[in-house]
Amino acid sequence: MKPGILYLIPTPLGDPGEELVQFPGNKEIIESLEIFIVEELRTARRFLKKSGISRSIDALTFFELNEHTVQQESEHFLDPALAGKNIGLLSEAGLPCIADPGHTVVMLAHRKGIRVIPLVGPSSLMLALMASGMNGQQFVFHGYLPAKPNERVQALRSLEKDIHIHHRTQIFIEAPYRNQAMLDSIRNSCNGETRLCIAIDLTMETEYISTRPIAGWKNNLPDLHKRPAVFLLGE
């Protein structure tokens, strides 16, 4: 039997809504699926409901993939695809597998000979880089920097060194409740002439994007508390 397809389905960066499924073909694909691998069940159900699919949400099958998932359990998530069923992989926000645990399932799909098709959608990292004015030819995404202050400062200085040597834009994210601590560490440990871009609430009505020398991040500061943000350091 020919295996099914694993579709990588983007979700909105803000509240789940219908705007994301306007990309050609996305809604039709979502409508056709009965099985989903999701990071968080409640968010996934809300997204699918607002997507306007005609199928009952309660009739769908969900597998949760997050930090609590046992590896032996996740290895069976693709069994329906081996039986010919198509499966959708949903992220919590944005693109699946980018700063997201879904990459393990995608690698498993490749090993099992299951076709993987990524759908079009928003990426907070790429949107932030686009709007930053920084080097978009050479850049590095670091995910989350260390949470401990001393280790975080050491990591920031390492990123700044890379900027001066290789001229690459450094991109990273932080847990929203630690955003202010991250900004404080950047201001206290990095050269004032290094440029910092902070991109907050991307694609939302409250979106905020600003690039300044670090020395310029003393006044007119945005409210960072518990808002999804992308940080970029560069020239």
C-alpha positions as CSV (number, residue, x, y, z in Angstrom):
1,M,0.0,0.0,0.0
2,K,1.2,3.5,-0.9
3,P,1.9,5.5,2.3
4,G,-0.1,8.6,3.1
5,I,1.4,12.1,3.3
6,L,2.5,14.1,6.3
7,Y,1.4,17.7,5.8
8,L,3.2,20.4,7.8
9,I,0.4,23.0,8.6
10,P,1.3,26.5,9.8
11,T,-0.9,28.2,12.4
12,P,-1.4,31.9,13.2
13,L,1.2,33.7,15.3
14,G,-1.6,35.3,17.3
15,D,-5.0,33.9,18.1
16,P,-6.1,31.1,15.9
17,G,-8.3,32.4,13.1
18,E,-9.4,32.0,9.5
19,E,-6.9,34.3,7.9
20,L,-4.2,31.7,7.7
21,V,-6.2,29.2,5.7
22,Q,-6.6,31.6,2.8
23,F,-3.3,30.4,1.3
24,P,-4.2,28.5,-1.9
25,G,-5.0,24.9,-1.1
26,N,-4.4,25.1,2.7
27,K,-8.0,24.9,3.7
28,E,-8.8,22.1,1.3
29,I,-6.0,20.0,2.7
30,I,-7.0,20.7,6.3
31,E,-10.6,19.8,5.4
32,S,-9.5,16.5,4.0
33,L,-7.5,15.3,7.1
34,E,-8.8,13.1,9.9
35,I,-5.6,12.7,11.9
36,F,-3.4,15.5,13.4
37,I,-0.2,15.5,15.4
38,V,-0.3,18.6,17.6
39,E,1.7,20.3,20.3
40,E,-1.2,21.2,22.5
41,L,-4.7,19.8,22.0
42,R,-6.7,22.8,23.2
43,T,-5.0,25.2,20.8
44,A,-5.2,22.8,17.9
45,R,-8.9,22.2,18.4
46,R,-9.5,26.0,18.5
47,F,-7.5,26.6,15.3
48,L,-9.3,23.8,13.4
49,K,-12.7,25.1,14.6
50,K,-12.0,28.6,13.5
51,S,-10.6,27.4,10.2
52,G,-14.2,26.6,9.3
53,I,-13.8,22.9,8.5
54,S,-17.1,21.1,8.1
55,R,-16.0,17.9,9.8
56,S,-16.8,17.6,13.5
57,I,-13.8,18.3,15.7
58,D,-14.8,15.4,18.0
59,A,-14.6,13.0,15.1
60,L,-10.9,13.8,14.5
61,T,-8.0,11.9,15.9
62,F,-5.2,13.8,17.8
63,F,-1.8,12.7,18.9
64,E,0.0,15.2,21.3
65,L,3.7,15.8,20.7
66,N,5.4,17.9,23.3
67,E,8.0,17.7,26.1
68,H,5.8,15.2,28.0
69,T,5.5,12.8,25.1
70,V,7.3,9.5,25.5
71,Q,9.5,8.7,22.5
72,Q,8.2,5.1,22.2
73,E,4.7,6.5,22.0
74,S,5.5,9.1,19.3
75,E,7.2,6.5,17.1
76,H,3.7,5.1,16.4
77,F,2.1,8.4,15.5
78,L,2.8,7.8,11.8
79,D,1.4,4.3,11.7
80,P,-1.8,5.6,10.1
81,A,0.3,7.1,7.3
82,L,1.9,3.7,6.7
83,A,-1.6,2.4,6.2
84,G,-2.4,5.0,3.6
85,K,-3.9,7.8,5.7
86,N,-2.8,11.4,5.3
87,I,-1.7,13.2,8.6
88,G,-1.4,16.9,9.5
89,L,1.3,18.2,11.8
90,L,0.4,21.4,13.7
91,S,2.6,23.8,15.6
92,E,1.5,25.9,18.5
93,A,2.2,29.1,16.5
94,G,3.8,29.7,13.1
95,L,5.7,27.0,11.2
96,P,5.9,23.5,12.4
97,C,9.4,22.2,13.2
98,I,11.0,25.6,13.6
99,A,11.8,26.0,17.3
100,D,9.2,23.3,17.7
101,P,9.3,19.5,18.6
102,G,7.7,18.4,15.4
103,H,11.1,17.9,13.6
104,T,11.4,14.5,15.3
105,V,8.2,13.3,13.5
106,V,9.4,14.7,10.2
107,M,12.7,12.8,10.5
108,L,10.8,9.7,11.3
109,A,8.6,10.2,8.2
110,H,11.7,10.4,6.0
111,R,13.1,7.2,7.6
112,K,9.8,5.4,6.9
113,G,9.5,6.7,3.3
114,I,6.5,8.9,4.0
115,R,6.2,12.0,1.8
116,V,6.4,15.3,3.6
117,I,4.7,18.4,2.2
118,P,5.2,21.8,4.0
119,L,2.4,24.3,3.5
120,V,2.8,28.1,3.3
121,G,2.4,30.2,6.4
122,P,4.0,32.9,8.6
123,S,7.4,32.6,10.3
124,S,8.0,35.0,13.1
125,L,11.8,34.6,12.6
126,M,11.7,35.5,8.9
127,L,9.2,38.3,9.4
128,A,11.5,39.8,12.1
129,L,14.6,39.4,9.9
130,M,12.8,41.0,6.9
131,A,11.8,44.0,9.0
132,S,15.0,44.4,10.9
133,G,17.2,46.0,8.2
134,M,20.0,43.6,9.2
135,N,22.0,41.2,7.1
136,G,19.5,38.7,5.5
137,Q,22.2,36.9,3.5
138,Q,24.0,35.5,6.5
139,F,22.2,34.8,9.7
140,V,22.1,32.3,12.6
141,F,19.1,31.3,14.7
142,H,20.0,30.2,18.2
143,G,16.6,29.3,19.7
144,Y,16.6,30.1,23.4
145,L,19.7,31.5,25.1
146,P,20.5,30.2,28.6
147,A,18.1,31.3,31.3
148,K,20.8,31.8,34.0
149,P,22.0,35.4,34.0
150,N,25.7,34.7,33.9
151,E,25.4,32.1,31.2
152,R,23.1,34.3,29.2
153,V,25.6,37.2,29.3
154,Q,28.4,34.8,28.2
155,A,26.2,33.7,25.3
156,L,25.4,37.3,24.3
157,R,29.0,38.2,24.2
158,S,29.7,35.1,22.0
159,L,27.0,36.2,19.6
160,E,28.4,39.8,19.5
161,K,31.9,38.4,18.7
162,D,30.4,36.4,15.8
163,I,28.8,39.6,14.4
164,H,32.2,41.4,14.4
165,I,34.0,38.4,12.8
166,H,31.5,37.0,10.3
167,H,29.0,39.9,10.1
168,R,26.1,37.5,10.6
169,T,22.7,38.5,12.1
170,Q,22.1,36.7,15.4
171,I,18.4,35.7,16.0
172,F,17.0,34.3,19.2
173,I,13.8,34.1,21.2
174,E,12.9,34.0,24.9
175,A,10.1,32.9,27.1
176,P,7.7,35.9,27.1
177,Y,7.9,36.3,30.9
178,R,11.7,36.6,30.6
179,N,11.8,39.2,27.8
180,Q,12.6,42.1,30.1
181,A,15.4,40.2,31.7
182,M,16.8,39.5,28.3
183,L,16.7,43.1,27.3
184,D,18.4,44.1,30.5
185,S,21.2,41.6,29.9
186,I,21.7,42.9,26.3
187,R,21.9,46.5,27.4
188,N,24.3,45.7,30.3
189,S,26.7,43.3,28.4
190,C,26.8,44.3,24.7
191,N,28.5,47.2,23.0
192,G,26.3,50.2,22.7
193,E,26.9,50.5,19.0
194,T,25.7,46.9,18.2
195,R,22.2,47.1,16.7
196,L,19.3,45.4,18.4
197,C,16.0,44.7,16.8
198,I,13.0,43.7,18.9
199,A,9.9,42.4,17.0
200,I,6.8,41.8,19.1
201,D,3.4,40.4,18.4
202,L,4.1,39.9,14.7
203,T,1.1,39.9,12.4
204,M,-1.1,41.2,15.2
205,E,-2.8,44.6,15.7
206,T,-0.3,45.3,18.5
207,E,2.7,44.5,16.4
208,Y,5.9,46.4,17.3
209,I,9.2,46.3,15.4
210,S,12.2,48.6,16.1
211,T,15.9,48.5,15.3
212,R,18.3,50.7,17.2
213,P,21.8,50.8,18.5
214,I,21.8,49.1,21.9
215,A,22.6,52.5,23.5
216,G,19.3,53.8,22.1
217,W,17.3,51.2,24.0
218,K,17.1,53.3,27.1
219,N,14.0,55.3,26.4
220,N,10.7,54.7,24.6
221,L,10.7,51.1,25.5
222,P,7.8,48.8,24.5
223,D,6.0,46.7,27.0
224,L,7.7,43.3,26.7
225,H,5.9,41.4,29.5
226,K,4.4,38.1,28.3
227,R,4.3,39.2,24.6
228,P,5.9,36.9,22.0
229,A,9.1,38.5,20.8
230,V,12.0,37.9,18.5
231,F,15.4,39.4,19.3
232,L,18.0,40.2,16.6
233,L,21.6,41.4,17.0
234,G,23.6,42.7,14.1
235,E,25.2,45.5,12.3
